[in-house]
């Protein structure tokens, strides 16, 4: 079976959901970076050393929701 090699950014405000997502993706071989908010995710993406192949985001989060984050990332 194939294993992932890509880097995935998981944006989730619930610590337990973040942990489960990290565990599942890491077991499949992905490099996982976690962010607890949309603002934290934007800061990571702005860091030119951080290149993500995929971003998985919660839709409902305090502050900036997943839709707003997606719009900001497209800019």
N, C-alpha and C positions, 0 to 999 in steps of 0.2 A: 504494500500500500504506500502511496505517496505521502510525503510529509511536507508541510509548509516551510518556507524559508524566509518569507516576507516579514516586514515589520508592521505591526498593527497598533494603532492608537485606539484605546477603549476609553470613551468619555461617559462616565456614569457617576451620579451623585450618591448612590447607595453603596456603602463600603462592602456589604456582603455580596451584592451583585457584581461589583468590580472584581472581587476576589474569585468568584466562580468563573467569570469570563476569562480572567487571567489564567486560571488553572486549566480550563478546557483548551484554550488556544496554545498555551505553552506545551501541553502534552502532545499537541499535533505538530510541534516543531517551530511554531511562530515565535518571533521576538515580540514581546508585548510591552507597551508603554501605557501607563495609566494616567488619567486626568480626572479630577473630581468635579470639574465644572467646565463650562464652555470657555470661560476666561482663561483657565489653566491650559486648556487645549490650544487656544490661540497662541498663548505664550510659547508652548512647545513647538508649534508649527512655525512660528516666526524664527525660532532658533535654527539657523541654517545648517547646523550639524544634525538636525532631526529630519530625516526623510521617511515619510510613511507611505506604505503601499496601499493601506486601507485604513479608514477611520470608521469605527463603529460607535454610534452615539445614542444615548438615551434621548427620547423625544421630549419628555416632561422633566425639566430640571429648574431649580430656582435660579433667578437671574436671567441667564441666556438659555433658552430652550434649544433642542436639537435642530429645529428648522432655522432658527436665527444663526446658530453656529454654522450650519451648512452654507447659508447665504454669505456669511462673513468669510468663510474659507474660499468660496468661489471668487471673492474679490482679490 
